[in-house]
């Protein structure tokens, strides 16, 4: 077998396959369906400082080669996570990573600080695609200043591996990546969902309760792959690639484009064991091509 282990800053991954936030619950939901400790990491659903009810239903819609969602970060808040969820997941033998969201830099920082105290959570992933309530609702992640403000605030209070999840809904994603790197991000993950819409022409109304939502699935893969390639050339920190990955071939493309690790999202809804299959498929490809380590293919596309 080829060596599959990779490093994201100080974070050791037994293989480069992780699951994307919001698509794998807290990992426990999949424990009867696959060996959840067999992948490199599990990024749990988005966590905020205070509880959130999320958006009204309907908040998911199928599209051609993908899906739209506007779940709205429904969760019971970071204190509930620390008291009730953490004890259940802390001994899972893989990297349990918390996705952190907020409505102000202070919210992000406080949420991150509480997670920092949890010994067996080695990293967080910042979702900077959230609206900035102090700045007219524009997402933090669409401007360098907004993205940098969140990372700067969190970096002052969070001391473990800090991954920043980038929005694709920008003019120059490499510019945003450099801005968060400058403020202390240890890694960037991309892409988050693309903004989209779907309409029921018989009812003459949109399919989602808030009209628009995040598009994910195979349809976004070419865009995600291009952005990962651009960002990997622009920064000196590890890149984590995601967006439409559903097979080992997809994952290998992202690795070749410069990703050190990948995340699988929407495909988990179709096949709960897809991440294990992708892990095994990467290994089989490496063996078939005489590679001793996954490192041999990371970033080969210049």
C-alpha positions in Angstrom: 0.0 0.0 0.0 1.1 3.5 -0.7 1.5 6.0 2.1 -1.6 8.1 2.4 -0.8 10.2 5.4 -0.6 14.0 5.0 -0.1 17.0 7.2 -2.2 20.2 7.5 0.1 22.4 9.6 0.5 20.3 12.8 -2.6 18.2 12.0 -1.7 14.7 11.1 -4.2 13.0 8.8 -4.0 9.2 8.3 -5.2 9.8 4.7 -6.3 12.9 2.7 -10.0 12.1 2.8 -12.3 14.1 5.1 -16.1 14.8 5.2 -17.5 18.3 4.6 -19.4 20.2 7.3 -23.2 19.9 7.1 -23.1 16.6 5.2 -22.0 14.2 7.8 -23.7 15.4 11.0 -21.4 14.8 14.0 -20.0 11.6 12.5 -22.0 9.4 14.9 -25.0 9.3 12.5 -22.8 7.3 10.1 -21.1 5.0 12.6 -23.4 2.0 11.7 -22.9 2.5 8.0 -19.1 2.8 7.7 -15.9 2.8 9.8 -15.8 6.5 10.6 -12.3 6.2 12.1 -11.1 5.1 8.7 -10.8 8.5 7.1 -8.5 11.4 7.8 -11.0 13.7 9.4 -14.6 14.6 10.0 -15.7 18.2 9.9 -18.8 18.4 12.0 -21.8 20.5 11.2 -21.6 24.3 11.6 -21.5 25.6 15.2 -22.3 29.1 16.3 -21.9 31.0 19.6 -25.7 31.0 20.2 -28.4 28.5 19.1 -29.9 29.0 15.7 -33.2 27.8 14.4 -32.2 27.9 10.7 -34.4 29.0 7.8 -38.0 27.9 7.2 -38.8 24.9 5.1 -38.4 24.1 2.2 -34.7 24.5 2.5 -33.3 21.9 0.1 -34.0 21.3 -3.6 -32.5 18.9 -6.1 -31.0 20.4 -9.3 -29.3 19.0 -12.3 -26.1 17.2 -11.1 -26.4 18.8 -7.6 -28.5 20.3 -4.9 -29.4 23.7 -3.4 -29.7 24.2 0.3 -30.5 27.1 2.7 -30.5 25.2 6.0 -29.2 28.4 7.7 -26.7 26.9 10.1 -29.3 25.3 12.4 -27.6 24.2 15.6 -27.9 24.3 19.4 -24.9 26.5 20.0 -21.3 26.0 21.1 -22.1 25.4 24.8 -24.5 22.6 23.9 -21.8 21.2 21.6 -19.2 21.3 24.4 -21.5 19.7 27.0 -23.4 17.1 25.0 -21.8 16.4 21.7 -18.1 16.6 22.5 -18.2 13.8 25.1 -19.7 11.5 22.4 -17.2 12.2 19.7 -13.9 13.0 21.6 -12.6 9.4 21.5 -13.3 8.7 17.8 -9.9 7.8 16.3 -9.7 10.4 13.6 -9.5 14.2 13.5 -12.8 15.7 14.7 -12.9 19.3 13.4 -15.5 21.8 14.2 -16.9 24.2 11.6 -17.4 27.6 13.2 -19.7 30.3 12.0 -20.7 33.7 13.3 -22.3 37.1 12.6 -19.4 39.3 13.8 -15.6 38.8 14.4 -16.3 38.8 18.1 -18.9 35.9 17.8 -16.4 33.8 15.8 -13.6 34.5 18.3 -15.7 33.6 21.3 -17.0 30.4 19.8 -13.5 29.4 18.7 -12.1 30.1 22.2 -14.6 27.8 23.8 -13.7 25.0 21.3 -10.0 25.7 21.9 -10.5 24.4 25.4 -11.6 20.9 24.1 -8.5 18.7 24.2 -9.6 16.3 21.5 -10.7 18.8 18.9 -7.4 19.6 17.1 -8.6 22.1 14.5 -11.5 24.3 13.5 -12.7 25.4 10.1 -14.0 28.9 9.8 -17.0 29.4 7.6 -16.5 33.0 6.4 -19.4 32.8 4.0 -21.7 34.1 6.7 -23.3 37.5 6.5 -21.7 40.3 8.5 -24.6 41.8 10.5 -22.7 45.0 11.2 -22.0 45.6 7.6 -25.3 45.4 5.8 -25.3 41.6 5.5 -22.5 41.2 3.0 -20.7 37.9 3.6 -17.3 38.3 5.4 -15.6 36.1 2.8 -16.3 38.2 -0.2 -13.8 41.0 0.7 -10.2 40.8 1.8 -11.0 43.1 4.7 -14.0 41.1 5.9 -12.2 37.8 5.7 -9.1 39.2 7.4 -11.1 40.7 10.2 -12.5 37.3 11.2 -9.3 35.4 11.0 -7.4 38.1 13.0 -10.0 38.0 15.8 -10.0 34.2 15.9 -6.2 33.8 15.7 -5.9 35.9 18.9 -8.0 33.4 20.8 -7.5 30.1 19.1 -4.2 28.3 19.3 -4.6 25.1 17.3 -4.8 24.4 13.6 -7.0 27.1 11.9 -8.5 26.3 8.6 -10.5 29.0 6.7 -13.2 27.9 4.3 -13.3 30.3 1.3 -16.4 31.4 -0.6 -16.3 31.0 -4.4 -18.7 34.0 -4.8 -15.9 36.4 -5.3 -13.9 38.0 -8.1 -10.5 36.8 -7.1 -10.4 33.9 -4.6 -6.6 33.9 -4.6 -6.6 37.4 -3.2 -8.9 36.4 -0.3 -6.7 33.3 0.4 -3.6 35.5 0.6 -5.5 37.9 3.0 -6.4 35.1 5.5 -2.9 33.6 5.2 -1.5 37.0 6.2 -3.6 37.0 9.4 -2.5 33.6 10.5 -4.6 31.0 8.8 -2.8 27.6 8.8 -4.8 26.3 5.9 -7.6 27.2 3.5 -10.4 24.9 2.3 -12.4 25.6 -0.8 -14.9 25.9 -2.2 -18.0 26.6 -0.2 -21.2 26.6 -2.1 -22.0 28.7 -5.1 -25.1 30.9 -4.8 -28.0 29.6 -6.9 -31.8 29.5 -7.4 -34.5 27.2 -8.6 -38.1 28.0 -9.6 -41.3 25.9 -9.8 -42.9 27.3 -12.9 -46.3 25.8 -12.1 -46.5 27.4 -8.7 -44.6 30.4 -9.9 -42.5 30.5 -6.8 -38.9 29.6 -5.9 -38.2 26.1 -4.5 -36.4 27.5 -1.4 -38.0 29.4 1.4 -35.5 32.3 1.1 -35.4 32.2 -2.7 -31.7 31.5 -3.0 -29.3 28.9 -1.6 -26.0 27.2 -1.9 -25.3 25.0 -4.9 -23.2 21.9 -4.4 -22.6 18.5 -6.0 -20.9 17.4 -9.2 -22.0 20.4 -11.1 -19.6 22.7 -9.2 -16.6 20.5 -9.6 -14.9 22.2 -12.6 -15.2 25.6 -10.8 -13.9 24.2 -7.5 -11.0 22.5 -9.2 -10.0 25.7 -11.0 -10.1 27.7 -7.8 -8.1 25.1 -5.8 -5.4 25.2 -8.5 -5.3 29.0 -8.5 -5.2 29.2 -4.7 -2.5 26.5 -4.3 -0.2 28.6 -6.5 -1.0 31.7 -4.6 -0.4 30.7 -0.9 2.3 28.9 1.1 -0.1 27.1 3.4 -1.8 23.8 2.7 -5.0 23.8 0.6 -8.0 21.5 1.2 -10.1 20.9 -1.9 -13.8 20.3 -2.0 -16.7 20.7 -4.4 -18.4 17.9 -6.3 -16.0 15.1 -5.3 -17.8 11.8 -5.5 -15.1 9.3 -6.7 -11.4 8.6 -6.3 -10.8 10.1 -9.7 -12.4 13.4 -8.6 -10.2 13.4 -5.4 -7.0 12.7 -7.4 -7.8 15.6 -9.7 -7.9 17.9 -6.7 -4.7 16.5 -5.3 -3.0 17.0 -8.6 -4.3 20.6 -8.7 -2.5 21.3 -5.5 -4.8 20.2 -2.6 -3.1 18.4 0.3 -6.4 16.9 1.4 -10.0 16.8 0.2 -13.5 16.9 1.6 -16.5 15.0 0.4 -19.9 16.7 0.9 -23.0 16.1 -1.1 -22.0 12.6 -2.2 -22.4 11.5 1.4 -26.2 11.8 0.9 -26.1 9.4 -2.0 -23.7 6.9 -0.5 -22.9 7.0 3.2 -19.7 5.0 2.6 -18.4 7.1 -0.2 -15.4 8.5 1.8 -14.1 5.0 2.5 -14.5 4.1 -1.2 -12.6 7.2 -2.2 -9.8 6.5 0.2 -9.4 3.0 -1.1 -9.7 4.2 -4.7 -6.8 6.7 -4.2 -4.7 3.9 -2.7 -5.5 1.6 -5.6 -4.6 4.3 -8.2 -1.3 5.0 -6.4 -0.4 1.3 -6.3 -1.3 0.9 -10.0 0.9 3.8 -11.0 3.9 2.8 -8.9 3.6 5.6 -6.4 5.0 5.1 -2.9 3.2 8.0 -1.4 0.3 10.4 -2.1 2.8 13.2 -1.8 4.1 12.2 -5.3 0.9 13.5 -7.0 0.1 16.6 -4.9 0.4 19.7 -6.9 1.8 18.1 -10.1 -0.3 20.4 -12.3 1.7 23.6 -12.6 
